[in-house]
Amino acid sequence: MLTRGPTEDKLRWTFRLYDIDGDGRIERREIREIIASIYLMLGKHTEPSVEHDTSAQHADKVFEVSDPLCGSLSSINKLLQEIHNSNPQKYGS
């Protein structure tokens, strides 16, 4: 799914992956949980080493970039609209 198909389908699939509780929003706690799980899979011998609070810091960075005033990415449609607006030549207007 991630290597073939339209970009929008890939984004929708990824959004659903991160939307752990299925409420149509990606909340900061969901990003933290996913990132923490990835770090657990990598193990403690990664380079550079991962500290206990690194996953929270990385999750916070996602929200600083996406929506600094909100605790969640409000919907897949809003995310897709922002992506389309950021590069109308690639995604159409």
Secondary structure as GFF3:
##gff-version 3
##sequence-region A 1 93
A	DSSP	alpha_helix	7	18	.	.	.	ID=ss1
A	DSSP	beta_strand	26	27	.	.	.	ID=ss2
A	DSSP	alpha_helix	28	42	.	.	.	ID=ss3
A	DSSP	alpha_helix	54	66	.	.	.	ID=ss4
A	DSSP	beta_strand	72	73	.	.	.	ID=ss5
A	DSSP	alpha_helix	76	86	.	.	.	ID=ss6
A	DSSP	alpha_helix	88	91	.	.	.	ID=ss7
###
